[in-house]
Amino acid sequence: MKKFGIIVVIALIHFALSVSIVAITVSIASTLSPGHVQPSLGLSALVLATKILHFPIISQALFSRHWFPGSWIYIPTFINSLLWGAGICALPYICRKLKKKKTDGKRKH
C-alpha cells in the first residue's frame, strides 16, 4: 500500500507539471508576433518538455474533445501521470534486475 501511495504522489506531481507546462507554453507562444518564423530556444525547450511529459498518452491532442468535454480531458492526463508514477517506481527494481543479470553474465565467462 505504501508503494501505491508513492505512485500517486509522483502522479500528482507529474499531473501538475503536465497541466501547467501546457498553459505556460501556450501563453508564451501566443505572445510571439505572428511574423516570428523561428521559435526561441526557450519556447523550443518548453515544447520538448511538453512532449516528454505527455508521453506515452498525448492526452490533450490525441483525444477528441467530444470524448472528454470540458475538464474531463484531465482523465487521460492523470492516467498518463499514473503510468509515469508506476514507471518511476519500477526503475529501481528494473535496475537491480539488470545489474544482477550483468554480474551473473560476468561470472559465467
C-alpha positions in Angstrom: 0.0 0.0 0.0 2.9 2.3 0.7 4.2 1.9 -2.9 0.8 2.8 -4.3 0.9 6.0 -2.2 4.3 6.8 -3.6 3.0 6.2 -7.1 0.0 8.5 -6.5 2.3 11.3 -5.1 4.6 11.0 -8.1 1.5 11.0 -10.4 0.1 14.1 -8.8 3.4 16.0 -9.2 3.6 14.8 -12.8 0.0 15.8 -13.4 0.6 19.3 -12.0 3.6 19.7 -14.2 1.9 18.4 -17.3 -1.1 20.7 -16.9 0.9 23.8 -16.1 3.5 23.3 -18.8 0.8 23.4 -21.5 -0.6 26.6 -20.1 2.9 28.2 -20.0 3.8 27.0 -23.5 0.6 28.3 -25.0 0.9 31.6 -23.1 4.5 32.2 -24.4 3.7 31.1 -27.9 0.7 33.4 -28.1 2.8 36.4 -27.1 5.2 35.9 -30.0 4.5 38.0 -33.1 2.7 36.2 -35.9 5.6 37.0 -38.3 8.1 35.4 -36.0 9.1 32.4 -38.0 11.6 30.6 -35.8 10.7 29.9 -32.2 13.1 30.9 -29.5 15.3 28.4 -27.6 13.1 28.8 -24.5 9.9 28.1 -26.4 11.5 25.1 -28.1 12.6 23.8 -24.7 9.0 24.2 -23.4 7.6 22.3 -26.4 10.1 19.5 -25.9 9.3 19.3 -22.2 5.6 19.2 -23.0 6.1 16.3 -25.4 8.2 14.4 -22.8 5.7 14.9 -20.0 2.7 13.9 -22.2 4.4 10.7 -23.5 3.1 8.0 -23.9 -0.5 9.3 -23.8 -0.7 12.6 -25.7 -3.9 13.4 -23.9 -4.6 17.0 -24.9 -4.1 16.3 -28.6 -4.9 12.6 -29.0 -8.4 12.5 -27.8 -11.5 14.2 -29.4 -13.0 16.9 -27.2 -16.3 15.1 -27.7 -15.0 12.1 -25.8 -13.8 14.2 -22.9 -15.7 17.5 -22.8 -14.6 20.4 -20.5 -12.4 19.3 -17.6 -12.9 15.6 -18.4 -9.8 15.9 -20.6 -7.8 15.6 -17.5 -8.7 12.0 -17.0 -6.3 10.7 -19.7 -3.8 13.2 -18.5 -4.0 11.7 -15.0 -3.9 8.2 -16.4 -0.7 9.2 -18.1 0.7 10.5 -14.9 -0.1 7.3 -13.1 1.8 5.4 -15.8 4.8 7.8 -15.2 4.5 7.2 -11.4 4.4 3.4 -11.8 7.3 3.6 -14.2 9.4 5.7 -11.9 8.7 3.4 -9.0 9.6 0.4 -11.1 13.0 1.8 -12.2 15.0 0.6 -9.1 13.6 -2.9 -9.5 14.5 -3.0 -13.2 18.0 -1.6 -12.5 18.6 -4.2 -9.8 17.5 -7.0 -12.2 19.7 -5.7 -15.0 22.7 -5.3 -12.6 22.2 -8.8 -11.3 21.9 -10.2 -14.8 25.1 -8.3 -15.8 27.1 -9.7 -12.8 25.7 -13.2 -13.4 26.9 -13.0 -17.0 30.4 -12.0 -16.0 30.7 -14.9 -13.6 29.8 -17.5 -16.3 32.7 -16.4 -18.6 
